[in-house]
């Protein structure tokens, strides 16, 4: 019989496998289920990984505020665990996703680039 940890890993794998737009919603549900199971089991690293996956999927759905919230949550958990390399990768991924936004106006575009730069600088600072 599969354990909750196995279920969480399966949900995370499903979430990462989303390739078409119609799969993103299903993948998001799987990532959210993985995050919930990780929280229930006290698996902070699994929770952080799931939160990062949620952030990237939310970016694909253009739910930018929720994406950044989930991304910051994942970075905070990686920092708490002292997993600097994973925190840096998460911040770099968020910066990349932020740069891919399609802003409605030039002023908004500058804000997105500034936000991405802050995330990228945060990734570099994890190694100082």
N, C-alpha and C positions, 0 to 999 in steps of 0.2 A: 504494500500500500504506500502511496506517495505521501511524503511529509509536507508540511506547510512550506518548508524551505524549497523543496522540489517544485511545489506549485508556484511559488514566487519566481523561481528561476524560469519556469515555463512561461509564465505571464510576461516576464521581461524579454524573453526570446521572441515571443509573438509580437511584442511592441516594437522591437528593433527590426523586425522583418517587414514592416509596413513600407511598401514601395509605391503604391498607387494612391491617389487622393481618396478614393472610396475606402481604402483600408485604414486610413489615419484615425478615424473615429473609433474603430474596433481596436486598433493598436493602443489608443489612448485609454480605453477602458481596461485593457490588459495591463498597461503600465500602472494605472491607478490601483488595480487589484494587487499588483506586485508590491506597490508602496504600502498598501494597507496591511498585507501579510507580513512584510518586513517589520513594520511598526509593531504589530501584534507579537511577533517573535523576538523583538528586541534586536533585530539585525540592522544596526545603524548603517553599515556599509551598503547593504542591499537597499535600504530606504533611500540613501543618497543617490545610488545608481538609478533607481526607479524615478526619483524626482528629476534627475537630469534628463532621462528619457522623456518624461512628461513635458519638461521645458521645451525640448526640441520638437516634440509633436505639436505643442501649443503654438510654436512659431510657425509650423507648417499650416496650421489652421488660422493663422494671422490673429491669434488671441495674444497680443504682445504683452499686455500687463500680467496676465496669468503665467505666460511663459517666463517672464523675468522673475516673478515671485517664486515659481517652482525652481528656477535656476539658482536663485539666491539661497533657497532652502537647501539645495543639494550642495552648494559650495560651503555653506555654514556647517553642514554635517561632515563633509570631508575635512574641513578645518578642525572641527571638534575631535575627529579621529586622528588628526595629525598626518593625514595622507596628502601631503603637499602636491605630489605629482598628479593625483586624481583631481584635486581642487584646481590646479593650474589647467588641466585638460578641460575640466568643466567650464571654467571661466573663458578659455579660448574658444570653446564650442559656442558659448553664449555670445561672445563677441562676433564670431563669424555669422551666427544666425541674425544678430541685430543688424549687421551690415547688409544682409539680404532682404531686409524689409523694403517694401515699396511705399515710401512716404508720399502723402498727398500733396505736399508743398515743399519748397526749398528750405524754409525755416525748420520745418519738421524733419527734413532730411539731415540737417546739421545736428539737430538734437540726437537723432539716432546714431550718427557717426560719433558724436561725443560720448554717448552711452557705450558704444562698442569699444572706444578707446579706453574708457575707464575700466571696462571688463578685462581688456587685454593687459592693461597695466597691472591690474590686480593679479592676473595670472603670473606675470613676471615677478611681482613682489612676493609671491609665496615661496620663492627660492632665495630671498635675501635673508 
